Amino acid sequence: MVVHEATNTFLHALDHKDSNLKSVTREAIFHGHSTPTMAGEFCKRINAKRLILNHFSARYMGDKSIESISIMTRIEQQAIKASGLTRSDVAAAWDFMIFPIPKAKNDDESNNGSDDDSK
């Protein structure tokens, strides 16, 4: 699992008419931040199984309004597209969010308790 900041992105109808994904990405990098696409691409490179996005710009309210939920869903979609992960494996975090992490199988469980690898 990767927890990665995704401070800014370009969202049509929300951003200034003179901005675009390239300019927003350039600005994010300049300030030492990332976009959801950058976070998703990183996850793909390291073969991560899950991605939690956090540290969003204050312009994304993150409240329970339909508009905020729509914006955060669009942010998640950008990371999903870039990472190749499924909808259930990418989430835009909110304060006090709980995200279940399945227990990893240990070697004993995956070998049914046997040390014999010939089976």
N, C-alpha and C positions, 0 to 999 in steps of 0.2 A: 504494500500500500504506500502510495505517495501522497503527502500533504504538501500542496504547492500553492504559492500565492498567485493570484491572477488579478492584479490591480485594475487594469483597464482593458477595454476592447472597443471595437467599432460596432455600434448597433444602429442600423438604419432607423430613421425617424426619431432617434434619441440624441444623436451626435450632430454637431455643427455641420452645415451643408458643405463646408470646405474641407472637412476631414474625411479620411478613408482608413481602411485597415492598415495600409502601409504606414501612413503618418502616425497613427495611434501606436502601432508596434514600435516604430522608431522612437517615439516619445517615451514609451514604457521602458525601453532598453536604456535610453539616456538617463532616466531616473533610477535605474537599477531594479526595475520591476519586470513583470511578465504579463502576457496575455493568456487567455484560456487555450488558445491555439498552441502557444509556446509550451505551456504546461502539458498539454496532450501529446505534443511531439516528443517531449522529454520522456513521458511515460512509455511511449511506443519504443523509443531507443533502448530503454532499460528493461523492457518487457514487464512493466508493472501490471498488476492484476486489478488494481483499484486506484481511483484518483479522487481526492478531496480538494476542492478549490477553496481558498480563503484569502483574506486581506484585500477586500474589494475597495474600490474608490468610494468615497462618500457620496458620489452622485448616484450610486445604486443603493437605494434606501434599505433594501433587505427586510422590510417589514412584511406583514401578512396580507397586504393589499394585492388585488389581482394584478395590478401593473407591476409591482415588485416581483411577484412570483413569475410573471411572464418574462421579465428581464433576466432573472436568475436562470430560468429554463433555457433561454437563448444562450446565455453564457455557458451553461452545461453542454448544450448542443455543439458549440464550437469545440469544446474539449473532447467530446465524444467523437466528432468527425476526425479530429487530428490524431487521436489516440487509437482508434479502432476498438475501443472498449464499448460495452453495452450500456444502455441507459441505467441499469441497476448498479453499475460499477463506477459511476461518476456522480459526484454530488457537489453542489455549491453549499458550503457550510454556513451555518448561522450560529449565533451565540447559544451555547449550552447544547449544541447538537450532539446526539448520540448516533454513532454509525457502527453497526455490528461488524465485528471482525471474526470470521470463522476460525476455530481452533485448527492449527496445522496438524496434520497427521505426523506422528513420529515414526521412526524406522520400525519399531516393534509392531505398531498397528498396520503399517503398509505391508509387512511381511507375515502378517497373522501370527506374530509372536515367535516366528521361526528365524533362526540365524542361518538357515540353509538357503543359499541363493540359487540352488540348482532347480528349484521347483518352478 
